[in-house]
Amino acid sequence: MRRKVASNLLWMLADRGLQVIVGIGVVAMLARALGTEGFAHFQYAQSLVFIAASIPLICSAEVVVPRLVTAATTEDRHTLVAHAFVIRLVAGISGYALMCAWLALTQQTADTWIPAILLGTAIMLREPFGIVIAWMQARTHNRPNVVINLFALALKTALIAMLFIAGVKAVPAYATAFAFEPLVAALLLAWYYLYRSPRAIPSYQPPLARELVRDGALFWISFMLMVAARRADQLILKPVVPLAELGAYAATMQVLDNFTTIATILAAGVAPIYVFAQKSGAAARRNVLRVTVGMAAVGLCGAGVIAICAEWIVGLLYGHAFTQAVVLLRLAALASALIFADVGLGLLPVYLRKPRWVAAKWALVLTTTVAVNLIAVPSLGTRGAILGYAVGNAVAVIFGLALILVSGRKPAVATSSA
């Protein structure tokens, strides 16, 4: 069993690890080319796009993949893919329009809205065309998606490297390079699917569309709350602190985002055998606690290393212009260890199939994070945002522990299996 878990983890770490390593290199080039203020504008635009990009997830893979697996014919699967694509596309266009409305209402300068407009094209591309990825998952044939993603990533990285070597310092130029990645991926995914699917355009089926929207609504709400909780800090910071300080904070969060990705990989690797395969709710809860303790230990050790090496990490990745990020990284790294515990505890609602618990948790975390930021940021600046980050993570962990206690009072029957 342990060998199987270890092998699974190694495969996922290798796949995700390449993307993380390339991402770190790209961010390092961006930071050095744009400086603290330009990097702040770019990261703020990315935060807006990240939040708006949660809107097209209204018809997520959790809803589509099981239906594709049980669909009787190729035509049924094609009809399902077409309906999900249209739903996601309409939501993506709406998300892009809402982002543009926010830019107008907050009267952002051209240094922010131009890169946001360019980066925002991903809102209308990633999830709508990502329905092909769900189709591949249903067929248990994900290799083409990996190849397409790596090709698009390589193209983006090459473009950014060329701009960096040429000494380009314009934020829109790098935003344009970023925009090529989802565009190329969308074109290749569309070509791959259309080459292997019926060419006929299926007729619109209102009951199917309503069912997809209704069944995906709770997952959609949960994900939007989570994204907002993780990105609201930069929206609150921008009008309050100097751009250089915001750039240092964004650099700090970029490092920690890559670090905490390990938590998701670890959870995905151990959950199928140690949690989801359990027939007893009591056994599942015990294993969730064990996994949580182990993940928290990994997170704490990693956070300690980051805190100790903060000066070296900032200097290597971002350069001397980002020295303000050293102290911020040390403080935030310790708070990031809580995310590992939260991800571990989050396995219980998944095991019990309680998406409402997940939505409630992220609603509470978002409310807490925003409240702390609004109170602390005006007086403490970026340190106030880190306080909000830490308190939000702590609330998520406390909520997860409370769910363990509440679920233990009633007999819980496993409803999912490995």
HELIX and SHEET records of a PDB file:
HELIX    1   1 ARG A    2  ALA A   52  1                                  51    
HELIX    2   2 ILE A   55  CYS A   59  5                                   5    
HELIX    3   3 ALA A   61  THR A   70  1                                  10    
HELIX    4   4 THR A   74  LEU A  105  1                                  32    
HELIX    5   5 ALA A  110  LEU A  119  1                                  10    
HELIX    6   6 GLY A  120  MET A  124  5                                   5    
HELIX    7   7 ARG A  126  PHE A  129  1                                   4    
HELIX    8   8 ILE A  131  ALA A  138  1                                   8    
HELIX    9   9 ARG A  143  ILE A  165  1                                  23    
HELIX   10  10 VAL A  171  ARG A  196  1                                  26    
HELIX   11  11 PRO A  206  LEU A  237  1                                  32    
HELIX   12  12 LEU A  243  ALA A  271  1                                  29    
HELIX   13  13 PRO A  272  PHE A  276  3                                   5    
HELIX   14  14 GLY A  281  ILE A  308  1                                  28    
HELIX   15  15 ALA A  310  LEU A  317  1                                   8    
HELIX   16  16 HIS A  320  PHE A  322  5                                   3    
HELIX   17  17 GLN A  324  LEU A  345  1                                  22    
HELIX   18  18 LEU A  347  LEU A  352  1                                   6    
HELIX   19  19 PRO A  355  LEU A  380  1                                  26    
HELIX   20  20 THR A  382  GLY A  408  1                                  27    
END                                                                             
